[in-house]
Amino acid sequence: FYLISSNWAQDLVKNAEGVDEHTRRKARFYVEQIANAVSPSNFAVTNPEVLRATLASNGANLIEGLKHLQEDMQTPDGRLRIKQTDMTAFEIGRNIATTPGKVVFRNETFELIQYSPTKSETHEYPLVIFPPWINKFYILDLKPEKSYIKWCVDQGITVFVISWVNPDKELGKKTWADYMAEGPLAAMDVIEKVTGELKVHTAGYCVGGTMLATTLAYLAEKRRQRVTSATFFAAQVDFTHAGDLLVFVDEDQVSALERDMQASGVLEGSKMAMAFNMLRSNDLIWSYVVSNYLKGQPPSSFDLLHW
């Protein structure tokens, strides 16, 4: 019945007449969210695994699940925040973000970290990495065995990483051009003073890659040859085909975001987190509802979700 109903609802959206493509995309997305939410696996009486666990433990799993739910509801803003990882399992500098380095420059927009070399000789051109604003600098320096930064350092590359400042209302006046000038361009100037090299290798991750692309275009316009290579990780430049992200971007929603940001100066991270979770709701929401609240299991240790 669930599968028949879900398919019927999706077909209804797909075959609706007189609907523009953007509205159809939004309708399809939110119908899918509803279908994911009411899946039989999300309810104790219709999930065989939960039923077996409940019988085996005399309901202890549900008691533990309620405890987890209560903990997740005790947030400063009163919103439910589902724990996706064990937040006590990682400590910066102990088992995550352990590659040695130091801050060599800071301004009101970012700090520049230079990582300590592990080779007696290093390659001529240093590498500077532009991570996204949405979280911490160590997205590419998680556990040592999966750290891109550690791997680069071990290859004899001099590595610099921009660590963006957590913004407040004062930084709300900054424009994209300000961030480019005070971020990548300023970092290149500092790296030239530190290493003596005019040119750098560059890598951009997520929105950091979008900023890198903008910076490359600016340098090309000014005929300044400062970048010898550019690598993009999970970065978009042409947003024409942005997939389900387009659900959250239309004139009304952007106008509402702009009004909120004019008042607060920033876009709250919780709003972005919810958007990302909804893009993969079965993986990032409902699987944790089942495991944390119905099965009563504590979240596992996952360095990426800790980041």
N, C-alpha and C positions, 0 to 999 in steps of 0.2 A: 504493500500500500504506500509506503514511504517513497520507494523508487518511482512508482507510477505517478504519484502526486508531484514529486520533484520534477520529473521529466515533463509533465503536463504544464507546470508553471513556467519552465524554461521555454517550452514551445510556444506558450502564450505570448511571451515577450518577443521571441524570435519572429513570430508571424504577425505581430501587431501592425496594423496599417496606420498611415498618417503620422508616424513617429520619426523624428529626426535621429540620426545615428548616435549622437551624444546621449540623448535621452534613453535610447535603446540600450546603450552600453551601461549607463547607470542603473537602469531597471534590471538588466541581466545580472549585474554585479550584486545588487542588494537582494534579489531573489535567491541568488546562490548563497548569500550570507544567511538568509533565513533557513534555506534547506540544510546548510551545514549545522546550524544551531539546533534544529529539531531532529537531527539524525538519531535513530534509536540507540546508537552506541553512547549517546550523551546522557542517558537516563539509567538509573540503577536497575529498574525492573526489566529493561529491554536490552541490557548489556550482559551477555553470558559470563564474561570474565569477572565483572563486578558482582554478579549473583553468586558465583562460586567463591569469590573472596569473602563475601558477606556471610555465607553459610559456614565457611571454614573458620572464620574468626568470631563468629557469633555477633557480627555487626561492629567489631572493633575498628574495621577499616573506615566505616562511615563516621565514627566518633573522631578518628584521627583527621578525616577529611574536613569535618566541621572546625576542628582546631586550626587547620591550615587556612580555611576560608576566613575565620575570624582574624588571623594574623594578617592576611592579605588585605583585609578591609580597614586595618588600623594604619591609615596613611594620613599625612598632613592635610590633604585636600578632600579626604573622605571618599575617594574613588577606589574601586576595587583594582588592585594591581596583582595579577597572577604571577607568582614566582616561577620563573622559567629555569632557574639554576640555583644551586646552593651558594648563596652570597658569602658564606663563611669559608668556602673552599679555596679561595684565591686571595693572595695578598701581593700588592704591587711591589716588585723588587725581590720577592721570595720565590714564587712559582709562576708568575706572569709578569711580562714587561721586565725581564731580567737582564737584557743586554746593557752593559755598562755605557754610560754617556754622561754628558754634562750640558747645562744651559750656557750657551756662549753669547746670547743676545736676547733682549726682550724689549718690546714696546707695548702699547696698550691693546694691540690686536693679537699678538702671538709671542711665544717663546721659541727660540731656535735651539734644538738639541743636536749636539755633535756626538756621535758614538765613538768609543775608544777603539783604535785599530787593534787587530790581533795578529797582523803580519808586520814584519820588519820593513817591507816595501809595499807601497800602495799604488794603485792605478793613477794615471795622471789626472783624470777628471773626476771630481766628487759627484755623488748622487744626492739630490735633494728630493724629499718625498712630501707631497701635499695631501694630507688625509682630509676626510670630510669634517664639517663643523659639528655634526650631530652627536659626536661622542669623543672619546679620548684618543690621544695620539698613538696609542699602542695597538691599534687594529692590526698592524703588520708586525707586531712583536708580542704575540700571545705566548703560549708555552714554547720553551726553547726549541723543541723538535719541530715546531711548525712556524717558527719566526722567520719571516722574509728579511727583516733587518739584520738578524744574526747571520743569516746565510750570506747576505751581501758583505758584511764586515769580514766574514771568514774567507771571502774571495779576494780580499785585499782592496775593497772599495771603501773610500771615505764617505760615510753616510751622515746626512743631516736630515732632520725631520722637523716640520713645523708643528708646534703644539698650540692650537688655537685657544685663546682665552675664553672661559665661560662668559657669555655676554650678559650684560645687564642693560637697564634702560638707557644709560649713557651711550652705549655703543649702538643703540637703535638708530642713531642719526647717520651711521656709516652706510655708504653705498657699495655696490659691487665693485666699482672702480677704486674706492678707498681700500677695500680689502685686497684688491690686486696690487695696488701701490705699496700698501703697508705690510703685505704678506709676501707673495712670491718675489716681487721685484726687490723689496727690502732684503729678503733672505739672500738673494743672489749677490747683492752688494756686500753683505756681511761675509758670505762664503769667499768672495774674491779677496777680501782683506785677510781672512783667516788662512786661506790656502795659497793665495797668489794666483789662482786660476780664474780667468774670465768666464770660461765656459763650464757648464755643468750638465750632467745627465739629470733627467727629471722623471718622476713617477707621480701620477695623480690617481687617487682612490675616490670613487663615488663622486660627490659634488666637488671634491678636491681636483678630480680630473676635469670637470667642467671649468673650474677656475684655471687650471693649467692650459686648457685649450684657448681660453680667452687671453691668457698671458702670451701664449705663442703668437696669436693673431696680432696682439698689440706690438710685440717685438718685431714681427714681420713688417707691420705698417711703419714702424720707426726705423726699419733697416738695422736693427741691432742684433748681432749674432752672438747670443749668450747661451743658447741651448744646443747641445750636440746630439741629444736623443730624447725622445719622450715616450713613456710607457703609460698606458691607461688600464686601470683595474676597475671593472664594473662601473664605468663612467659613461654618461650620456652627453652628447654634444648636440645632436639633432633630436629634438623632442617631439617630432611629428608623430612617430609611432611609439608612444610611451606606454602602450598596453593599458592595464587597469589603473595605472597612476592617473590617467586622464579622468577617471571617475571623480577625483578630488579637485580637478582643475577646470573651472569654468568661470565666467564673469561674476556670477553671484558669489561663489565660494571664495574666489580671490579677493573680491571687494570686502567680504566679511573678515578674511584673514588680515587684510590691510588695516581695517578699522581696529581690530584687536591689537595688532602690532603697533599702531600709532599710540594706543593707550598704554600698552605695557612695555613697548620697546623691543620685545623679543617674541619669538614663536615658541611656546612652551613645548618642551621635549615630549611630554606625555601625549600631546596631540599627534606628533609625528609617530610616536611609538604605536598608538592605536591604528593609524593608517597603515603602517607596515604590518602589524599583526593581522589586520583585516585582509591584506593581500594574500596571506597564507593562513587563513583562519583555522583550517583543520590541523595544521602543524603547530601554529603558534598560540592558539587559544584553546580549542576544544580537546586536543590531546592532553593538555595540562589540566583542564577541568576534570577529565576522566581520571588521570593518574593521581593528581593532587587531592581532589575533593571526593571522588567516588571510591577509588582504591586506597586512599589514605597514604599514598607513598610520598616520601619527601622528594623534592626535585633533585635531579642528578647534577653532577659537577660538569659544567660546560663553559670553557673559557670564552668562547665567542659571545655567548649570551650574557656572561658576566660583564664583558666589555659593553 
